[in-house]
Amino acid sequence: MIKNRETGRGPAKYSEKGRGVYFNQLFYRWCLICKNSGLRPSIELNKLRWCDVKRENVGRWSKSKGETEDKWIAIIYIKDTKTGKQRAVPTNGVDSQLLEWRKEQKEYLSRYYPEQKIKDTDLIFCNPANEMK
């Protein structure tokens, strides 16, 4: 539970549009994705857009079940790198985090900013109060 800054007791006071809760969720997902992907925080992760992430099924055939088991990974395409060449980063565990974050973002937008929708060109970690920048 996040404590009130002024008194140090009780729940924190959030702004009128739930920004405190939104940014708590954003920071939590940002930390997990940063750790699991290995991207540089200020240069690569903060500039990441939804169109830069592709999902790929790398499932395998299971003899015991007699069917293909699905396993989804996210492949992140980084355009701005140290060498200047685009690179693809296959990540394990980031796909589920990105799906959860997109779901949380949609819920927040539908509740507080119903006129805004998530587009592929939007930043993944954006501020809805600042036109998704």
TORKOLSE-902353 format. One record per atom (N, C-alpha, C): residue in three letters; z, x, y. Coordinates in steps of 0.1 Angstrom, whole numbers, padded with zeros to 4 digits, always signed. Layout:
AlaZXY ...
***
This chain:
Met+0000+0008-0012 Met+0000+0000+0000 Met+0000+0009+0012 Ile-0008+0005+0022 Ile-0009+0013+0034 Ile+0002+0008+0044 Lys+0010+0017+0049 Lys+0021+0013+0058 Lys+0016+0012+0073 Asn+0024+0004+0080 Asn+0022+0002+0094 Asn+0024+0015+0102 Arg+0015+0019+0110 Arg+0016+0032+0117 Arg+0028+0032+0127 Glu+0030+0021+0134 Glu+0040+0020+0144 Glu+0054+0021+0139 Thr+0057+0013+0129 Thr+0071+0013+0123 Thr+0073+0020+0110 Gly+0062+0023+0103 Gly+0063+0030+0090 Gly+0068+0020+0079 Arg+0069+0008+0082 Arg+0074-0002+0073 Arg+0064-0014+0072 Gly+0063-0020+0061 Gly+0055-0032+0059 Gly+0040-0029+0059 Pro+0032-0039+0057 Pro+0018-0037+0056 Pro+0012-0033+0069 Ala+0001-0026+0068 Ala-0006-0021+0081 Ala-0013-0033+0087 Lys-0014-0032+0100 Lys-0021-0043+0108 Lys-0036-0039+0108 Tyr-0044-0048+0104 Tyr-0059-0046+0104 Tyr-0065-0053+0116 Ser-0077-0048+0120 Ser-0084-0054+0131 Ser-0089-0068+0127 Glu-0095-0075+0137 Glu-0099-0088+0135 Glu-0110-0090+0124 Lys-0118-0080+0121 Lys-0129-0081+0112 Lys-0126-0073+0099 Gly-0114-0070+0096 Gly-0110-0063+0083 Gly-0116-0049+0082 Arg-0117-0043+0094 Arg-0123-0029+0093 Arg-0115-0019+0086 Gly-0101-0021+0087 Gly-0093-0012+0080 Gly-0095-0012+0065 Val-0096-0024+0059 Val-0098-0025+0045 Val-0112-0020+0041 Tyr-0122-0022+0049 Tyr-0136-0018+0047 Tyr-0136-0002+0047 Phe-0130+0004+0057 Phe-0131+0018+0057 Phe-0122+0025+0047 Asn-0111+0018+0042 Asn-0104+0024+0031 Asn-0112+0024+0018 Gln-0120+0013+0016 Gln-0129+0013+0004 Gln-0140+0023+0006 Leu-0146+0024+0018 Leu-0156+0033+0021 Leu-0152+0048+0018 Phe-0140+0051+0022 Phe-0135+0065+0020 Phe-0132+0068+0006 Tyr-0127+0058-0001 Tyr-0124+0059-0016 Tyr-0137+0062-0023 Arg-0147+0054-0021 Arg-0160+0056-0028 Arg-0167+0069-0023 Trp-0166+0072-0011 Trp-0171+0085-0005 Trp-0166+0097-0013 Cys-0152+0097-0015 Cys-0146+0108-0021 Cys-0150+0109-0036 Leu-0151+0098-0043 Leu-0155+0098-0057 Leu-0169+0103-0059 Ile-0178+0098-0050 Ile-0192+0101-0051 Ile-0194+0116-0047 Cys-0187+0120-0038 Cys-0187+0134-0033 Cys-0183+0144-0045 Lys-0172+0140-0051 Lys-0167+0148-0062 Lys-0176+0148-0074 Asn-0181+0137-0078 Asn-0189+0135-0090 Asn-0204+0140-0088 Ser-0209+0140-0076 Ser-0223+0144-0074 Ser-0224+0158-0070 Gly-0214+0164-0064 Gly-0215+0178-0059 Gly-0223+0180-0047 Leu-0225+0169-0040 Leu-0233+0170-0027 Leu-0224+0175-0016 Arg-0230+0182-0006 Arg-0223+0187+0005 Arg-0220+0175+0014 Pro-0207+0174+0018 Pro-0203+0161+0025 Pro-0210+0159+0038 Ser-0210+0168+0047 Ser-0215+0164+0061 Ser-0230+0165+0062 Ile-0236+0173+0054 Ile-0251+0174+0055 Ile-0258+0165+0045 Glu-0254+0164+0033 Glu-0262+0156+0023 Glu-0256+0142+0021 Leu-0243+0141+0019 Leu-0237+0128+0015 Leu-0237+0118+0027 Asn-0234+0123+0039 Asn-0234+0114+0050 Asn-0248+0109+0054 Lys-0258+0116+0051 Lys-0272+0112+0054 Lys-0279+0105+0043 Leu-0272+0102+0032 Leu-0277+0096+0020 Leu-0281+0081+0023 Arg-0293+0077+0019 Arg-0297+0063+0021 Arg-0299+0057+0007 Trp-0299+0044+0007 Trp-0301+0037-0006 Trp-0314+0040-0012 Cys-0325+0042-0005 Cys-0338+0045-0010 Cys-0338+0059-0017 Asp-0328+0068-0014 Asp-0328+0081-0020 Asp-0321+0081-0034 Val-0316+0070-0038 Val-0310+0070-0051 Val-0318+0061-0061 Lys-0321+0067-0072 Lys-0328+0059-0083 Lys-0320+0059-0095 Arg-0320+0047-0102 Arg-0313+0046-0114 Arg-0322+0048-0126 Glu-0317+0055-0136 Glu-0325+0058-0148 Glu-0316+0056-0161 Asn-0322+0049-0170 Asn-0316+0047-0183 Asn-0318+0059-0192 Val-0308+0066-0196 Val-0309+0077-0205 Val-0302+0074-0218 Gly-0303+0061-0222 Gly-0296+0057-0235 Gly-0302+0063-0247 Arg-0295+0061-0258 Arg-0300+0068-0271 Arg-0300+0057-0282 Trp-0306+0060-0293 Trp-0307+0052-0304 Trp-0294+0053-0312 Ser-0288+0042-0316 Ser-0275+0043-0324 Ser-0279+0038-0338 Lys-0277+0047-0347 Lys-0279+0044-0361 Lys-0270+0033-0366 Ser-0257+0034-0363 Ser-0247+0025-0367 Ser-0249+0011-0362 Lys-0253+0009-0350 Lys-0256-0004-0344 Lys-0270-0009-0346 Gly-0279+0001-0349 Gly-0293-0003-0351 Gly-0300-0007-0339 Glu-0296-0002-0327 Glu-0302-0006-0315 Glu-0300+0005-0305 Thr-0307+0004-0293 Thr-0306+0014-0283 Thr-0294+0011-0274 Glu-0285+0021-0272 Glu-0274+0019-0263 Glu-0278+0024-0249 Asp-0275+0015-0239 Asp-0279+0018-0225 Asp-0268+0028-0219 Lys-0273+0037-0212 Lys-0265+0046-0204 Lys-0272+0049-0191 Trp-0267+0044-0180 Trp-0274+0046-0167 Trp-0268+0057-0160 Ile-0277+0065-0154 Ile-0273+0076-0144 Ile-0280+0074-0131 Ala-0275+0080-0121 Ala-0281+0079-0108 Ala-0287+0093-0105 Ile-0300+0093-0101 Ile-0306+0105-0097 Ile-0308+0104-0081 Ile-0302+0114-0075 Ile-0301+0114-0060 Ile-0311+0124-0055 Tyr-0320+0120-0047 Tyr-0331+0129-0041 Tyr-0326+0133-0027 Ile-0324+0146-0026 Ile-0319+0152-0013 Ile-0331+0158-0006 Lys-0333+0153+0006 Lys-0344+0158+0014 Lys-0341+0170+0023 Asp-0329+0170+0029 Asp-0325+0180+0038 Asp-0316+0190+0031 Thr-0321+0201+0026 Thr-0314+0211+0018 Thr-0314+0224+0026 Lys-0306+0234+0020 Lys-0305+0247+0027 Lys-0319+0254+0026 Thr-0326+0253+0015 Thr-0339+0259+0013 Thr-0350+0252+0019 Gly-0348+0240+0023 Gly-0359+0232+0029 Gly-0367+0224+0019 Lys-0365+0226+0006 Lys-0372+0219-0004 Lys-0364+0207-0009 Gln-0371+0196-0012 Gln-0364+0185-0017 Gln-0359+0188-0032 Arg-0347+0183-0035 Arg-0342+0185-0048 Arg-0337+0172-0054 Ala-0337+0171-0067 Ala-0332+0159-0074 Ala-0319+0163-0081 Val-0309+0155-0079 Val-0296+0157-0085 Val-0292+0146-0095 Pro-0293+0149-0108 Pro-0289+0139-0117 Pro-0274+0139-0118 Thr-0268+0127-0117 Thr-0253+0126-0116 Thr-0248+0117-0128 Asn-0236+0120-0132 Asn-0230+0112-0143 Asn-0218+0106-0137 Gly-0217+0093-0138 Gly-0205+0085-0133 Gly-0207+0080-0119 Val-0217+0085-0112 Val-0220+0080-0098 Val-0227+0066-0098 Asp-0234+0063-0108 Asp-0242+0051-0108 Asp-0232+0039-0107 Ser-0222+0039-0115 Ser-0212+0028-0115 Ser-0205+0027-0101 Gln-0202+0039-0095 Gln-0195+0039-0082 Gln-0204+0033-0071 Leu-0217+0037-0072 Leu-0226+0032-0062 Leu-0228+0017-0063 Leu-0229+0012-0076 Leu-0230-0003-0078 Leu-0218-0010-0073 Glu-0206-0005-0075 Glu-0194-0011-0070 Glu-0194-0011-0055 Trp-0198+0000-0049 Trp-0197+0001-0034 Trp-0207-0009-0028 Arg-0219-0010-0034 Arg-0229-0019-0028 Arg-0224-0034-0029 Lys-0217-0037-0040 Lys-0211-0050-0042 Lys-0201-0053-0032 Glu-0192-0043-0029 Glu-0181-0044-0019 Glu-0187-0045-0005 Gln-0198-0038-0003 Gln-0204-0039+0010 Gln-0211-0052+0013 Lys-0217-0058+0002 Lys-0223-0071+0004 Lys-0213-0082+0006 Glu-0201-0081-0001 Glu-0191-0090+0001 Glu-0185-0090+0016 Tyr-0183-0078+0020 Tyr-0178-0076+0034 Tyr-0188-0081+0044 Leu-0201-0078+0043 Leu-0211-0083+0052 Leu-0213-0098+0052 Ser-0212-0104+0040 Ser-0213-0119+0039 Ser-0201-0125+0046 Arg-0190-0119+0046 Arg-0178-0125+0052 Arg-0177-0123+0067 Tyr-0180-0111+0072 Tyr-0178-0108+0086 Tyr-0191-0107+0094 Tyr-0202-0103+0087 Tyr-0215-0101+0094 Tyr-0226-0108+0086 Pro-0226-0121+0086 Pro-0236-0128+0077 Pro-0250-0126+0081 Glu-0253-0122+0094 Glu-0267-0120+0098 Glu-0272-0107+0094 Gln-0264-0097+0089 Gln-0269-0084+0085 Gln-0270-0084+0070 Lys-0280-0077+0065 Lys-0283-0075+0051 Lys-0285-0060+0048 Ile-0282-0056+0036 Ile-0283-0042+0032 Ile-0298-0040+0029 Lys-0304-0030+0036 Lys-0318-0026+0034 Lys-0318-0013+0027 Asp-0329-0009+0021 Asp-0331+0004+0014 Asp-0330+0015+0024 Thr-0334+0013+0036 Thr-0334+0024+0046 Thr-0320+0026+0052 Asp-0311+0018+0049 Asp-0297+0019+0055 Asp-0290+0031+0049 Leu-0281+0037+0056 Leu-0272+0047+0051 Leu-0263+0041+0041 Ile-0259+0048+0031 Ile-0250+0043+0020 Ile-0236+0041+0026 Phe-0232+0051+0034 Phe-0218+0050+0040 Phe-0220+0047+0055 Cys-0222+0035+0059 Cys-0225+0031+0072 Cys-0215+0022+0078 Asn-0216+0019+0091 Asn-0207+0011+0099 Asn-0214-0002+0102 Pro-0210-0013+0097 Pro-0217-0026+0100 Pro-0215-0030+0114 Ala-0204-0026+0121 Ala-0202-0029+0135 Ala-0212-0022+0144 Asn-0218-0011+0139 Asn-0227-0003+0147 Asn-0241-0004+0141 Glu-0245-0016+0138 Glu-0259-0019+0133 Glu-0262-0010+0121 Met-0253-0009+0111 Met-0255-0002+0099 Met-0259+0013+0100 Lys-0253+0019+0111 Lys-0256+0034+0113 Lys-0243+0041+0109 
***
